[in-house]
Amino acid sequence: MEHTNPIQISPADRMAGLPAQFFAGLVSKANAQAAKGRDVINLGQGNPDRPTPPHIVAALQEAALNPLYHRYSPFRGYPFLKKAIVQRYKEDYGVNLDPETEVAILFGGKTGLIEISQCLLNPGDVCLVPDPGYPDYWSGVALAGGRMEYMPLTADNRFLPDYDAVPIEAADKAKLMFINYPNNPTGAVADADFYSRTVEFSARHGIVVASDFAYGALGFDGAKPISFLQTPGANEVGIEFYTLSKTYNMAGWRVGFALGNPEIISLINLMQDHYYCSLFGGIQAAAAAALTGPQACVAELTSVYESRRNALFGALAGIGWQADKPGGSFFCWLPVPKGFSSAEFADILLERADVVVAPGIGFGEFGEHYVRLGLLAPEARLEEAINRIGGLGLFG
Ligand code: PLP
């Protein structure tokens, strides 16, 4: 029977304002290729491939039996989880936070990245976003009816925004800005000097800083990424988003935090009081076990990604594809050979080498001329992917 709606469904304007999901097309092309029976190597997404460490899974198994957790959790989450993230920040970064007022528990970092724009932006308000950058920043700004001003990230400036290049009117109008180091998609890392300049710029123009520290645990060559909150004055101007997704391979568990300025944290908490009850208590118990338990798994994971990075760059050198190694995250940002757009090049790699990469244009205009590869397959598969690409004869 044909279905006809008895009423007309007309979406709110804000739905039309949502940016197109660029990577959805990529996923369906990759699936179509795999459905033909091809051996597709998918390096296009950012989904950690390794399992959650067993002691964290065991903590969930045990906690699942606790009837307390079968009931609604406290609206703003269990205090033990807030204390656990505070302890981790103290140990890892020497940052002191008040678990009561400077922590909000999130359903993954993504949720907070969307919420902050809704908490701070009125329609027409300006938000500074990195270009290239993680597309969820755009989604939050679009839902709030805000306007984006892009801060180009270029190789010449080590993929850091150049605050002197932000037009003064945009800086004065901006209410919020996003920064993200270790960076998705470029793999760049930030130093203390950059964060000091960020605090100074934000204080001068009255802009709230949202530091996305999703890849905070993943720094290479012995350099541990620093937290924005380590910067003097950071807590007065902004917050940091942290997530367990990458640090403990817990992407499916959906646990993240907003940390820092109490006024901003209270806005996020207030908004969340209306959207949700907090996460399942068992997940909160397991998240606390991750944060307070042995951290050797984190060091081990970092060295796995570092070895993969080195293997991939060895293969790249072998085929004459020149690029800079990432200092952190699990992404490699590789220049596209002349004569191709990033989307054309990604299509060629999929069609002719069965390798999925993310075209840089999906992260913004300044992402054109690059593709992003995730270090999310074993070394041998990464090497095979690059060797297949080498076989196309597009380099050197
Ligand atoms: N920020 C960046 C830059 C990311 O790449 C991701 C995930 O891919 C996130 C935030 C959000 O992660 P989650 O929602 O799993 O915490």
Boltz pocket constraint, residues with backbone or C-beta under 6 A from the ligand:
constraints:
  - pocket:
      binder: B
      contacts: [[A, 46], [A, 107], [A, 108], [A, 109], [A, 110], [A, 111], [A, 134], [A, 180], [A, 182], [A, 184], [A, 212], [A, 214], [A, 242], [A, 243], [A, 244], [A, 245], [A, 251], [A, 254], [A, 255], [A, 256]]
      max_distance: 6.0
